[in-house]
Amino acid sequence: MASYSSDQQVAHATGDAQMVPTGQRARITGIQAEGAASSTIIFKSGGSSGTAVATFKFGTEGIDFYVPGSGILFEEGIYLDLTATPSVTITFT
């Protein structure tokens, strides 16, 4: 059986939250969010008043996917601003 190492980490939030500390560079590589009517998740770099880097809108189906390539880059941490969805989990490097 082969062994390997990975630099993937996981963060979970049930409300608006700083998921990766400001000042830390990170890339989102996967996203899971529980579905609810008219859900929106916005990922920002630079804290709650920072720059919106990625916005996802969905309904009761939720979302569950891996981000292709090297992921979505955030230079100043990852802040989550959510609407309606009960919870969000990200994998990141």
mmCIF file as gemmi writes it, N, C-alpha and C atoms, coordinates in Angstrom:
data_model
loop_
_atom_site.group_PDB
_atom_site.id
_atom_site.type_symbol
_atom_site.label_atom_id
_atom_site.label_alt_id
_atom_site.label_comp_id
_atom_site.label_asym_id
_atom_site.label_entity_id
_atom_site.label_seq_id
_atom_site.pdbx_PDB_ins_code
_atom_site.Cartn_x
_atom_site.Cartn_y
_atom_site.Cartn_z
_atom_site.occupancy
_atom_site.B_iso_or_equiv
_atom_site.pdbx_formal_charge
_atom_site.auth_seq_id
_atom_site.auth_asym_id
_atom_site.pdbx_PDB_model_num
ATOM 1 N N . MET Axp A 1 ? 0.837 -1.161 0 1 0 ? 1 A 1
ATOM 2 C CA . MET Axp A 1 ? 0 0 0 1 0 ? 1 A 1
ATOM 3 C C . MET Axp A 1 ? 0.891 1.235 0 1 0 ? 1 A 1
ATOM 4 N N . ALA Axp A 2 ? 0.662 2.14 -0.931 1 0 ? 2 A 1
ATOM 5 C CA . ALA Axp A 2 ? 1.464 3.354 -1.049 1 0 ? 2 A 1
ATOM 6 C C . ALA Axp A 2 ? 0.979 4.396 -0.052 1 0 ? 2 A 1
ATOM 7 N N . SER Axp A 3 ? 1.89 5.229 0.376 1 0 ? 3 A 1
ATOM 8 C CA . SER Axp A 3 ? 1.504 6.335 1.246 1 0 ? 3 A 1
ATOM 9 C C . SER Axp A 3 ? 1.763 7.647 0.496 1 0 ? 3 A 1
ATOM 10 N N . TYR Axp A 4 ? 1.069 8.68 0.877 1 0 ? 4 A 1
ATOM 11 C CA . TYR Axp A 4 ? 1.244 9.977 0.252 1 0 ? 4 A 1
ATOM 12 C C . TYR Axp A 4 ? 0.925 11.049 1.275 1 0 ? 4 A 1
ATOM 13 N N . SER Axp A 5 ? 1.352 12.247 0.986 1 0 ? 5 A 1
ATOM 14 C CA . SER Axp A 5 ? 1 13.359 1.852 1 0 ? 5 A 1
ATOM 15 C C . SER Axp A 5 ? 0.203 14.367 1.04 1 0 ? 5 A 1
ATOM 16 N N . SER Axp A 6 ? -0.635 15.105 1.699 1 0 ? 6 A 1
ATOM 17 C CA . SER Axp A 6 ? -1.471 16.093 1.036 1 0 ? 6 A 1
ATOM 18 C C . SER Axp A 6 ? -1.486 17.363 1.856 1 0 ? 6 A 1
ATOM 19 N N . ASP Axp A 7 ? -1.539 18.493 1.181 1 0 ? 7 A 1
ATOM 20 C CA . ASP Axp A 7 ? -1.631 19.759 1.899 1 0 ? 7 A 1
ATOM 21 C C . ASP Axp A 7 ? -3.068 20.286 1.909 1 0 ? 7 A 1
ATOM 22 N N . GLN Axp A 8 ? -4.042 19.426 1.571 1 0 ? 8 A 1
ATOM 23 C CA . GLN Axp A 8 ? -5.447 19.813 1.604 1 0 ? 8 A 1
ATOM 24 C C . GLN Axp A 8 ? -5.91 19.98 3.053 1 0 ? 8 A 1
ATOM 25 N N . GLN Axp A 9 ? -6.713 21.02 3.283 1 0 ? 9 A 1
ATOM 26 C CA . GLN Axp A 9 ? -7.325 21.245 4.579 1 0 ? 9 A 1
ATOM 27 C C . GLN Axp A 9 ? -8.825 21.438 4.367 1 0 ? 9 A 1
ATOM 28 N N . VAL Axp A 10 ? -9.587 21.356 5.45 1 0 ? 10 A 1
ATOM 29 C CA . VAL Axp A 10 ? -11.036 21.478 5.381 1 0 ? 10 A 1
ATOM 30 C C . VAL Axp A 10 ? -11.506 22.497 6.411 1 0 ? 10 A 1
ATOM 31 N N . ALA Axp A 11 ? -12.489 23.323 6.015 1 0 ? 11 A 1
ATOM 32 C CA . ALA Axp A 11 ? -13.114 24.272 6.941 1 0 ? 11 A 1
ATOM 33 C C . ALA Axp A 11 ? -14.623 24.197 6.754 1 0 ? 11 A 1
ATOM 34 N N . HIS Axp A 12 ? -15.351 24.358 7.849 1 0 ? 12 A 1
ATOM 35 C CA . HIS Axp A 12 ? -16.812 24.263 7.838 1 0 ? 12 A 1
ATOM 36 C C . HIS Axp A 12 ? -17.387 25.481 8.554 1 0 ? 12 A 1
ATOM 37 N N . ALA Axp A 13 ? -18.491 26.022 8.03 1 0 ? 13 A 1
ATOM 38 C CA . ALA Axp A 13 ? -19.143 27.168 8.671 1 0 ? 13 A 1
ATOM 39 C C . ALA Axp A 13 ? -20.654 27.057 8.532 1 0 ? 13 A 1
ATOM 40 N N . THR Axp A 14 ? -21.368 27.579 9.53 1 0 ? 14 A 1
ATOM 41 C CA . THR Axp A 14 ? -22.829 27.6 9.503 1 0 ? 14 A 1
ATOM 42 C C . THR Axp A 14 ? -23.36 29.033 9.465 1 0 ? 14 A 1
ATOM 43 N N . GLY Axp A 15 ? -22.47 29.988 9.287 1 0 ? 15 A 1
ATOM 44 C CA . GLY Axp A 15 ? -22.824 31.403 9.179 1 0 ? 15 A 1
ATOM 45 C C . GLY Axp A 15 ? -21.661 32.145 8.562 1 0 ? 15 A 1
ATOM 46 N N . ASP Axp A 16 ? -21.805 33.436 8.386 1 0 ? 16 A 1
ATOM 47 C CA . ASP Axp A 16 ? -20.704 34.233 7.862 1 0 ? 16 A 1
ATOM 48 C C . ASP Axp A 16 ? -19.466 33.989 8.719 1 0 ? 16 A 1
ATOM 49 N N . ALA Axp A 17 ? -18.306 33.779 8.075 1 0 ? 17 A 1
ATOM 50 C CA . ALA Axp A 17 ? -17.12 33.419 8.849 1 0 ? 17 A 1
ATOM 51 C C . ALA Axp A 17 ? -15.84 33.63 8.056 1 0 ? 17 A 1
ATOM 52 N N . GLN Axp A 18 ? -14.767 33.905 8.78 1 0 ? 18 A 1
ATOM 53 C CA . GLN Axp A 18 ? -13.421 33.924 8.208 1 0 ? 18 A 1
ATOM 54 C C . GLN Axp A 18 ? -12.95 32.473 8.229 1 0 ? 18 A 1
ATOM 55 N N . MET Axp A 19 ? -12.973 31.817 7.078 1 0 ? 19 A 1
ATOM 56 C CA . MET Axp A 19 ? -12.661 30.385 7.008 1 0 ? 19 A 1
ATOM 57 C C . MET Axp A 19 ? -11.158 30.115 6.967 1 0 ? 19 A 1
ATOM 58 N N . VAL Axp A 20 ? -10.405 31.011 6.349 1 0 ? 20 A 1
ATOM 59 C CA . VAL Axp A 20 ? -8.94 30.955 6.324 1 0 ? 20 A 1
ATOM 60 C C . VAL Axp A 20 ? -8.475 32.341 6.745 1 0 ? 20 A 1
ATOM 61 N N . PRO Axp A 21 ? -7.538 32.435 7.701 1 0 ? 21 A 1
ATOM 62 C CA . PRO Axp A 21 ? -7.141 33.734 8.238 1 0 ? 21 A 1
ATOM 63 C C . PRO Axp A 21 ? -6.697 34.749 7.181 1 0 ? 21 A 1
ATOM 64 N N . THR Axp A 22 ? -7.094 36.011 7.398 1 0 ? 22 A 1
ATOM 65 C CA . THR Axp A 22 ? -6.643 37.097 6.534 1 0 ? 22 A 1
ATOM 66 C C . THR Axp A 22 ? -5.118 37.14 6.596 1 0 ? 22 A 1
ATOM 67 N N . GLY Axp A 23 ? -4.498 37.362 5.471 1 0 ? 23 A 1
ATOM 68 C CA . GLY Axp A 23 ? -3.042 37.364 5.407 1 0 ? 23 A 1
ATOM 69 C C . GLY Axp A 23 ? -2.466 36.031 4.962 1 0 ? 23 A 1
ATOM 70 N N . GLN Axp A 24 ? -3.285 35.01 4.935 1 0 ? 24 A 1
ATOM 71 C CA . GLN Axp A 24 ? -2.839 33.688 4.477 1 0 ? 24 A 1
ATOM 72 C C . GLN Axp A 24 ? -3.348 33.46 3.065 1 0 ? 24 A 1
ATOM 73 N N . ARG Axp A 25 ? -2.46 33.121 2.164 1 0 ? 25 A 1
ATOM 74 C CA . ARG Axp A 25 ? -2.824 32.81 0.78 1 0 ? 25 A 1
ATOM 75 C C . ARG Axp A 25 ? -3.435 31.407 0.747 1 0 ? 25 A 1
ATOM 76 N N . ALA Axp A 26 ? -4.529 31.231 -0.015 1 0 ? 26 A 1
ATOM 77 C CA . ALA Axp A 26 ? -5.192 29.927 -0.082 1 0 ? 26 A 1
ATOM 78 C C . ALA Axp A 26 ? -5.9 29.762 -1.417 1 0 ? 26 A 1
ATOM 79 N N . ARG Axp A 27 ? -6.17 28.5 -1.766 1 0 ? 27 A 1
ATOM 80 C CA . ARG Axp A 27 ? -6.932 28.168 -2.97 1 0 ? 27 A 1
ATOM 81 C C . ARG Axp A 27 ? -8.05 27.198 -2.589 1 0 ? 27 A 1
ATOM 82 N N . ILE Axp A 28 ? -9.296 27.566 -2.916 1 0 ? 28 A 1
ATOM 83 C CA . ILE Axp A 28 ? -10.415 26.642 -2.72 1 0 ? 28 A 1
ATOM 84 C C . ILE Axp A 28 ? -10.331 25.576 -3.803 1 0 ? 28 A 1
ATOM 85 N N . THR Axp A 29 ? -10.375 24.308 -3.386 1 0 ? 29 A 1
ATOM 86 C CA . THR Axp A 29 ? -10.324 23.197 -4.333 1 0 ? 29 A 1
ATOM 87 C C . THR Axp A 29 ? -11.608 22.369 -4.35 1 0 ? 29 A 1
ATOM 88 N N . GLY Axp A 30 ? -12.487 22.589 -3.386 1 0 ? 30 A 1
ATOM 89 C CA . GLY Axp A 30 ? -13.766 21.885 -3.347 1 0 ? 30 A 1
ATOM 90 C C . GLY Axp A 30 ? -14.766 22.64 -2.492 1 0 ? 30 A 1
ATOM 91 N N . ILE Axp A 31 ? -16.046 22.537 -2.856 1 0 ? 31 A 1
ATOM 92 C CA . ILE Axp A 31 ? -17.103 23.238 -2.128 1 0 ? 31 A 1
ATOM 93 C C . ILE Axp A 31 ? -18.305 22.309 -1.976 1 0 ? 31 A 1
ATOM 94 N N . GLN Axp A 32 ? -18.85 22.283 -0.765 1 0 ? 32 A 1
ATOM 95 C CA . GLN Axp A 32 ? -20.118 21.602 -0.489 1 0 ? 32 A 1
ATOM 96 C C . GLN Axp A 32 ? -20.981 22.59 0.274 1 0 ? 32 A 1
ATOM 97 N N . ALA Axp A 33 ? -22.23 22.736 -0.138 1 0 ? 33 A 1
ATOM 98 C CA . ALA Axp A 33 ? -23.143 23.616 0.581 1 0 ? 33 A 1
ATOM 99 C C . ALA Axp A 33 ? -24.519 22.977 0.611 1 0 ? 33 A 1
ATOM 100 N N . GLU Axp A 34 ? -25.123 22.998 1.778 1 0 ? 34 A 1
ATOM 101 C CA . GLU Axp A 34 ? -26.463 22.443 1.942 1 0 ? 34 A 1
ATOM 102 C C . GLU Axp A 34 ? -27.462 23.338 1.238 1 0 ? 34 A 1
ATOM 103 N N . GLY Axp A 35 ? -28.422 22.731 0.563 1 0 ? 35 A 1
ATOM 104 C CA . GLY Axp A 35 ? -29.387 23.487 -0.221 1 0 ? 35 A 1
ATOM 105 C C . GLY Axp A 35 ? -30.517 24.076 0.591 1 0 ? 35 A 1
ATOM 106 N N . ALA Axp A 36 ? -30.954 25.241 0.164 1 0 ? 36 A 1
ATOM 107 C CA . ALA Axp A 36 ? -32.145 25.92 0.676 1 0 ? 36 A 1
ATOM 108 C C . ALA Axp A 36 ? -32.603 26.856 -0.434 1 0 ? 36 A 1
ATOM 109 N N . ALA Axp A 37 ? -33.855 27.207 -0.442 1 0 ? 37 A 1
ATOM 110 C CA . ALA Axp A 37 ? -34.371 28.085 -1.491 1 0 ? 37 A 1
ATOM 111 C C . ALA Axp A 37 ? -33.598 29.4 -1.521 1 0 ? 37 A 1
ATOM 112 N N . SER Axp A 38 ? -33.228 29.833 -2.711 1 0 ? 38 A 1
ATOM 113 C CA . SER Axp A 38 ? -32.551 31.121 -2.948 1 0 ? 38 A 1
ATOM 114 C C . SER Axp A 38 ? -31.253 31.281 -2.155 1 0 ? 38 A 1
ATOM 115 N N . SER Axp A 39 ? -30.43 30.247 -2.14 1 0 ? 39 A 1
ATOM 116 C CA . SER Axp A 39 ? -29.15 30.305 -1.433 1 0 ? 39 A 1
ATOM 117 C C . SER Axp A 39 ? -28.097 31.059 -2.246 1 0 ? 39 A 1
ATOM 118 N N . THR Axp A 40 ? -27.226 31.763 -1.539 1 0 ? 40 A 1
ATOM 119 C CA . THR Axp A 40 ? -26.081 32.433 -2.152 1 0 ? 40 A 1
ATOM 120 C C . THR Axp A 40 ? -24.899 32.297 -1.21 1 0 ? 40 A 1
ATOM 121 N N . ILE Axp A 41 ? -23.741 31.932 -1.772 1 0 ? 41 A 1
ATOM 122 C CA . ILE Axp A 41 ? -22.501 31.989 -1.006 1 0 ? 41 A 1
ATOM 123 C C . ILE Axp A 41 ? -21.523 32.848 -1.784 1 0 ? 41 A 1
ATOM 124 N N . ILE Axp A 42 ? -20.883 33.747 -1.055 1 0 ? 42 A 1
ATOM 125 C CA . ILE Axp A 42 ? -19.887 34.644 -1.639 1 0 ? 42 A 1
ATOM 126 C C . ILE Axp A 42 ? -18.587 34.425 -0.879 1 0 ? 42 A 1
ATOM 127 N N . PHE Axp A 43 ? -17.519 34.128 -1.603 1 0 ? 43 A 1
ATOM 128 C CA . PHE Axp A 43 ? -16.193 33.986 -1.006 1 0 ? 43 A 1
ATOM 129 C C . PHE Axp A 43 ? -15.403 35.249 -1.298 1 0 ? 43 A 1
ATOM 130 N N . LYS Axp A 44 ? -14.835 35.841 -0.24 1 0 ? 44 A 1
ATOM 131 C CA . LYS Axp A 44 ? -14.096 37.095 -0.377 1 0 ? 44 A 1
ATOM 132 C C . LYS Axp A 44 ? -12.65 36.925 0.078 1 0 ? 44 A 1
ATOM 133 N N . SER Axp A 45 ? -11.787 37.718 -0.503 1 0 ? 45 A 1
ATOM 134 C CA . SER Axp A 45 ? -10.392 37.805 -0.087 1 0 ? 45 A 1
ATOM 135 C C . SER Axp A 45 ? -10.216 39.137 0.633 1 0 ? 45 A 1
ATOM 136 N N . GLY Axp A 46 ? -9.658 39.112 1.849 1 0 ? 46 A 1
ATOM 137 C CA . GLY Axp A 46 ? -9.45 40.347 2.589 1 0 ? 46 A 1
ATOM 138 C C . GLY Axp A 46 ? -10.476 40.624 3.662 1 0 ? 46 A 1
ATOM 139 N N . GLY Axp A 47 ? -11.182 39.614 4.127 1 0 ? 47 A 1
ATOM 140 C CA . GLY Axp A 47 ? -12.135 39.779 5.218 1 0 ? 47 A 1
ATOM 141 C C . GLY Axp A 47 ? -13.533 40.14 4.747 1 0 ? 47 A 1
ATOM 142 N N . SER Axp A 48 ? -14.395 40.48 5.698 1 0 ? 48 A 1
ATOM 143 C CA . SER Axp A 48 ? -15.813 40.711 5.403 1 0 ? 48 A 1
ATOM 144 C C . SER Axp A 48 ? -16.051 41.865 4.442 1 0 ? 48 A 1
ATOM 145 N N . SER Axp A 49 ? -15.187 42.858 4.449 1 0 ? 49 A 1
ATOM 146 C CA . SER Axp A 49 ? -15.342 43.99 3.527 1 0 ? 49 A 1
ATOM 147 C C . SER Axp A 49 ? -14.377 43.886 2.348 1 0 ? 49 A 1
ATOM 148 N N . GLY Axp A 50 ? -13.789 42.714 2.165 1 0 ? 50 A 1
ATOM 149 C CA . GLY Axp A 50 ? -12.814 42.502 1.101 1 0 ? 50 A 1
ATOM 150 C C . GLY Axp A 50 ? -13.432 42.353 -0.275 1 0 ? 50 A 1
ATOM 151 N N . THR Axp A 51 ? -12.63 41.88 -1.2 1 0 ? 51 A 1
ATOM 152 C CA . THR Axp A 51 ? -13.019 41.718 -2.595 1 0 ? 51 A 1
ATOM 153 C C . THR Axp A 51 ? -13.718 40.381 -2.815 1 0 ? 51 A 1
ATOM 154 N N . ALA Axp A 52 ? -14.91 40.422 -3.415 1 0 ? 52 A 1
ATOM 155 C CA . ALA Axp A 52 ? -15.606 39.191 -3.763 1 0 ? 52 A 1
ATOM 156 C C . ALA Axp A 52 ? -14.868 38.511 -4.903 1 0 ? 52 A 1
ATOM 157 N N . VAL Axp A 53 ? -14.475 37.267 -4.684 1 0 ? 53 A 1
ATOM 158 C CA . VAL Axp A 53 ? -13.721 36.509 -5.683 1 0 ? 53 A 1
ATOM 159 C C . VAL Axp A 53 ? -14.625 35.512 -6.397 1 0 ? 53 A 1
ATOM 160 N N . ALA Axp A 54 ? -15.569 34.904 -5.684 1 0 ? 54 A 1
ATOM 161 C CA . ALA Axp A 54 ? -16.449 33.903 -6.292 1 0 ? 54 A 1
ATOM 162 C C . ALA Axp A 54 ? -17.823 33.962 -5.63 1 0 ? 54 A 1
ATOM 163 N N . THR Axp A 55 ? -18.869 33.917 -6.458 1 0 ? 55 A 1
ATOM 164 C CA . THR Axp A 55 ? -20.251 33.927 -5.98 1 0 ? 55 A 1
ATOM 165 C C . THR Axp A 55 ? -20.987 32.741 -6.584 1 0 ? 55 A 1
ATOM 166 N N . PHE Axp A 56 ? -21.727 32.019 -5.751 1 0 ? 56 A 1
ATOM 167 C CA . PHE Axp A 56 ? -22.501 30.865 -6.206 1 0 ? 56 A 1
ATOM 168 C C . PHE Axp A 56 ? -23.942 31.034 -5.736 1 0 ? 56 A 1
ATOM 169 N N . LYS Axp A 57 ? -24.888 30.859 -6.658 1 0 ? 57 A 1
ATOM 170 C CA . LYS Axp A 57 ? -26.317 30.923 -6.343 1 0 ? 57 A 1
ATOM 171 C C . LYS Axp A 57 ? -26.921 29.566 -6.682 1 0 ? 57 A 1
ATOM 172 N N . PHE Axp A 58 ? -27.769 29.054 -5.788 1 0 ? 58 A 1
ATOM 173 C CA . PHE Axp A 58 ? -28.362 27.741 -5.987 1 0 ? 58 A 1
ATOM 174 C C . PHE Axp A 58 ? -29.621 27.626 -5.157 1 0 ? 58 A 1
ATOM 175 N N . GLY Axp A 59 ? -30.334 26.537 -5.34 1 0 ? 59 A 1
ATOM 176 C CA . GLY Axp A 59 ? -31.59 26.317 -4.63 1 0 ? 59 A 1
ATOM 177 C C . GLY Axp A 59 ? -31.493 25.128 -3.701 1 0 ? 59 A 1
ATOM 178 N N . THR Axp A 60 ? -32.591 24.424 -3.576 1 0 ? 60 A 1
ATOM 179 C CA . THR Axp A 60 ? -32.685 23.318 -2.628 1 0 ? 60 A 1
ATOM 180 C C . THR Axp A 60 ? -31.764 22.151 -2.972 1 0 ? 60 A 1
ATOM 181 N N . GLU Axp A 61 ? -31.242 22.109 -4.208 1 0 ? 61 A 1
ATOM 182 C CA . GLU Axp A 61 ? -30.342 21.024 -4.605 1 0 ? 61 A 1
ATOM 183 C C . GLU Axp A 61 ? -28.963 21.12 -3.95 1 0 ? 61 A 1
ATOM 184 N N . GLY Axp A 62 ? -28.583 22.295 -3.461 1 0 ? 62 A 1
ATOM 185 C CA . GLY Axp A 62 ? -27.259 22.468 -2.874 1 0 ? 62 A 1
ATOM 186 C C . GLY Axp A 62 ? -26.176 22.385 -3.931 1 0 ? 62 A 1
ATOM 187 N N . ILE Axp A 63 ? -24.926 22.398 -3.49 1 0 ? 63 A 1
ATOM 188 C CA . ILE Axp A 63 ? -23.806 22.219 -4.412 1 0 ? 63 A 1
ATOM 189 C C . ILE Axp A 63 ? -22.767 21.296 -3.791 1 0 ? 63 A 1
ATOM 190 N N . ASP Axp A 64 ? -22.069 20.591 -4.653 1 0 ? 64 A 1
ATOM 191 C CA . ASP Axp A 64 ? -21.02 19.663 -4.229 1 0 ? 64 A 1
ATOM 192 C C . ASP Axp A 64 ? -20.1 19.444 -5.423 1 0 ? 64 A 1
ATOM 193 N N . PHE Axp A 65 ? -18.952 20.097 -5.436 1 0 ? 65 A 1
ATOM 194 C CA . PHE Axp A 65 ? -18.065 19.924 -6.577 1 0 ? 65 A 1
ATOM 195 C C . PHE Axp A 65 ? -16.609 20.233 -6.23 1 0 ? 65 A 1
ATOM 196 N N . TYR Axp A 66 ? -15.738 19.702 -7.055 1 0 ? 66 A 1
ATOM 197 C CA . TYR Axp A 66 ? -14.317 20.001 -6.986 1 0 ? 66 A 1
ATOM 198 C C . TYR Axp A 66 ? -14.028 21.103 -7.991 1 0 ? 66 A 1
ATOM 199 N N . VAL Axp A 67 ? -13.193 22.038 -7.618 1 0 ? 67 A 1
ATOM 200 C CA . VAL Axp A 67 ? -12.809 23.126 -8.518 1 0 ? 67 A 1
ATOM 201 C C . VAL Axp A 67 ? -11.676 22.618 -9.408 1 0 ? 67 A 1
ATOM 202 N N . PRO Axp A 68 ? -11.823 22.724 -10.714 1 0 ? 68 A 1
ATOM 203 C CA . PRO Axp A 68 ? -10.785 22.201 -11.614 1 0 ? 68 A 1
ATOM 204 C C . PRO Axp A 68 ? -9.49 23.016 -11.569 1 0 ? 68 A 1
ATOM 205 N N . GLY Axp A 69 ? -8.456 22.441 -12.137 1 0 ? 69 A 1
ATOM 206 C CA . GLY Axp A 69 ? -7.166 23.128 -12.205 1 0 ? 69 A 1
ATOM 207 C C . GLY Axp A 69 ? -6.556 23.299 -10.827 1 0 ? 69 A 1
ATOM 208 N N . SER Axp A 70 ? -6.036 24.471 -10.575 1 0 ? 70 A 1
ATOM 209 C CA . SER Axp A 70 ? -5.371 24.757 -9.297 1 0 ? 70 A 1
ATOM 210 C C . SER Axp A 70 ? -6.307 25.332 -8.251 1 0 ? 70 A 1
ATOM 211 N N . GLY Axp A 71 ? -7.59 25.434 -8.541 1 0 ? 71 A 1
ATOM 212 C CA . GLY Axp A 71 ? -8.542 25.973 -7.587 1 0 ? 71 A 1
ATOM 213 C C . GLY Axp A 71 ? -8.74 27.472 -7.763 1 0 ? 71 A 1
ATOM 214 N N . ILE Axp A 72 ? -9.477 28.085 -6.827 1 0 ? 72 A 1
ATOM 215 C CA . ILE Axp A 72 ? -9.764 29.518 -6.852 1 0 ? 72 A 1
ATOM 216 C C . ILE Axp A 72 ? -8.82 30.193 -5.867 1 0 ? 72 A 1
ATOM 217 N N . LEU Axp A 73 ? -8.015 31.13 -6.344 1 0 ? 73 A 1
ATOM 218 C CA . LEU Axp A 73 ? -6.975 31.771 -5.528 1 0 ? 73 A 1
ATOM 219 C C . LEU Axp A 73 ? -7.514 32.934 -4.709 1 0 ? 73 A 1
ATOM 220 N N . PHE Axp A 74 ? -7.13 32.973 -3.436 1 0 ? 74 A 1
ATOM 221 C CA . PHE Axp A 74 ? -7.436 34.064 -2.514 1 0 ? 74 A 1
ATOM 222 C C . PHE Axp A 74 ? -6.113 34.526 -1.909 1 0 ? 74 A 1
ATOM 223 N N . GLU Axp A 75 ? -5.74 35.768 -2.144 1 0 ? 75 A 1
ATOM 224 C CA . GLU Axp A 75 ? -4.453 36.296 -1.658 1 0 ? 75 A 1
ATOM 225 C C . GLU Axp A 75 ? -4.475 36.643 -0.171 1 0 ? 75 A 1
ATOM 226 N N . GLU Axp A 76 ? -5.656 37.006 0.363 1 0 ? 76 A 1
ATOM 227 C CA . GLU Axp A 76 ? -5.757 37.481 1.749 1 0 ? 76 A 1
ATOM 228 C C . GLU Axp A 76 ? -6.796 36.712 2.552 1 0 ? 76 A 1
ATOM 229 N N . GLY Axp A 77 ? -6.64 35.406 2.639 1 0 ? 77 A 1
ATOM 230 C CA . GLY Axp A 77 ? -7.569 34.58 3.394 1 0 ? 77 A 1
ATOM 231 C C . GLY Axp A 77 ? -8.871 34.355 2.641 1 0 ? 77 A 1
ATOM 232 N N . ILE Axp A 78 ? -9.762 33.571 3.252 1 0 ? 78 A 1
ATOM 233 C CA . ILE Axp A 78 ? -11.065 33.282 2.642 1 0 ? 78 A 1
ATOM 234 C C . ILE Axp A 78 ? -12.155 33.619 3.651 1 0 ? 78 A 1
ATOM 235 N N . TYR Axp A 79 ? -12.993 34.581 3.271 1 0 ? 79 A 1
ATOM 236 C CA . TYR Axp A 79 ? -14.146 34.952 4.089 1 0 ? 79 A 1
ATOM 237 C C . TYR Axp A 79 ? -15.404 34.451 3.398 1 0 ? 79 A 1
ATOM 238 N N . LEU Axp A 80 ? -16.317 33.858 4.148 1 0 ? 80 A 1
ATOM 239 C CA . LEU Axp A 80 ? -17.58 33.342 3.624 1 0 ? 80 A 1
ATOM 240 C C . LEU Axp A 80 ? -18.725 34.256 4.038 1 0 ? 80 A 1
ATOM 241 N N . ASP Axp A 81 ? -19.486 34.708 3.059 1 0 ? 81 A 1
ATOM 242 C CA . ASP Axp A 81 ? -20.719 35.465 3.285 1 0 ? 81 A 1
ATOM 243 C C . ASP Axp A 81 ? -21.838 34.607 2.714 1 0 ? 81 A 1
ATOM 244 N N . LEU Axp A 82 ? -22.704 34.078 3.579 1 0 ? 82 A 1
ATOM 245 C CA . LEU Axp A 82 ? -23.745 33.179 3.078 1 0 ? 82 A 1
ATOM 246 C C . LEU Axp A 82 ? -25.139 33.719 3.333 1 0 ? 82 A 1
ATOM 247 N N . THR Axp A 83 ? -26.043 33.31 2.451 1 0 ? 83 A 1
ATOM 248 C CA . THR Axp A 83 ? -27.457 33.666 2.569 1 0 ? 83 A 1
ATOM 249 C C . THR Axp A 83 ? -28.273 32.398 2.374 1 0 ? 83 A 1
ATOM 250 N N . ALA Axp A 84 ? -29.129 32.109 3.316 1 0 ? 84 A 1
ATOM 251 C CA . ALA Axp A 84 ? -30.102 31.009 3.28 1 0 ? 84 A 1
ATOM 252 C C . ALA Axp A 84 ? -29.5 29.62 3.522 1 0 ? 84 A 1
ATOM 253 N N . THR Axp A 85 ? -28.369 29.273 2.945 1 0 ? 85 A 1
ATOM 254 C CA . THR Axp A 85 ? -27.846 27.921 3.117 1 0 ? 85 A 1
ATOM 255 C C . THR Axp A 85 ? -27.429 27.68 4.573 1 0 ? 85 A 1
ATOM 256 N N . PRO Axp A 86 ? -27.789 26.534 5.141 1 0 ? 86 A 1
ATOM 257 C CA . PRO Axp A 86 ? -27.478 26.251 6.537 1 0 ? 86 A 1
ATOM 258 C C . PRO Axp A 86 ? -26.008 25.984 6.835 1 0 ? 86 A 1
ATOM 259 N N . SER Axp A 87 ? -25.246 25.486 5.833 1 0 ? 87 A 1
ATOM 260 C CA . SER Axp A 87 ? -23.84 25.17 6.111 1 0 ? 87 A 1
ATOM 261 C C . SER Axp A 87 ? -23.029 25.072 4.825 1 0 ? 87 A 1
ATOM 262 N N . VAL Axp A 88 ? -21.73 25.37 4.954 1 0 ? 88 A 1
ATOM 263 C CA . VAL Axp A 88 ? -20.798 25.321 3.843 1 0 ? 88 A 1
ATOM 264 C C . VAL Axp A 88 ? -19.516 24.655 4.324 1 0 ? 88 A 1
ATOM 265 N N . THR Axp A 89 ? -18.978 23.76 3.511 1 0 ? 89 A 1
ATOM 266 C CA . THR Axp A 89 ? -17.68 23.122 3.787 1 0 ? 89 A 1
ATOM 267 C C . THR Axp A 89 ? -16.808 23.336 2.563 1 0 ? 89 A 1
ATOM 268 N N . ILE Axp A 90 ? -15.557 23.739 2.801 1 0 ? 90 A 1
ATOM 269 C CA . ILE Axp A 90 ? -14.615 23.9 1.703 1 0 ? 90 A 1
ATOM 270 C C . ILE Axp A 90 ? -13.373 23.044 1.963 1 0 ? 90 A 1
ATOM 271 N N . THR Axp A 91 ? -12.744 22.6 0.884 1 0 ? 91 A 1
ATOM 272 C CA . THR Axp A 91 ? -11.397 22.068 0.965 1 0 ? 91 A 1
ATOM 273 C C . THR Axp A 91 ? -10.512 23.118 0.318 1 0 ? 91 A 1
ATOM 274 N N . PHE Axp A 92 ? -9.306 23.278 0.877 1 0 ? 92 A 1
ATOM 275 C CA . PHE Axp A 92 ? -8.416 24.313 0.367 1 0 ? 92 A 1
ATOM 276 C C . PHE Axp A 92 ? -6.966 23.919 0.603 1 0 ? 92 A 1
ATOM 277 N N . THR Axp A 93 ? -6.1 24.565 -0.157 1 0 ? 93 A 1
ATOM 278 C CA . THR Axp A 93 ? -4.656 24.383 0.037 1 0 ? 93 A 1
ATOM 279 C C . THR Axp A 93 ? -4.055 25.696 0.421 1 0 ? 93 A 1
